[in-house]
Amino acid sequence: MSRKRFAHSAQAGGPAKAREALAKAYLRVFSGQDGEMVLADLAATTGYYRRPSYGEWMARTRTPNGFELHSALSNARAEVVQHIMGFLTLDEAQLAALEKAARAEG
């Protein structure tokens, strides 16, 4: 049985071509209705638009214990969405629509 090898951007050539190939792949994946739906779900799942604040944490838990870890985890999750969005060219209206859709998901 042969194993399929996953495609990767380095197969496109040098660093510039690899970056271009990866950007095109992200655009193909996240464009269209399905891509928008998945991106909104990722933003909702990761809490991209619901980042924790220290004040909210203290009001909810009444202790600073754990906030640093909770904040770091939230930031790491948000980085995933930010990484994807870095490949997309979304205007202000599209960003607002994404936020609205993500909030509706979550």
Summary of the structure (lengths in Angstrom):
residues: 106
radius of gyration: 17.7
end to end distance: 42.3
largest distance: 57.1
contacts: 250
relative contact order: 0.15
helix: 72%
strand: 0%
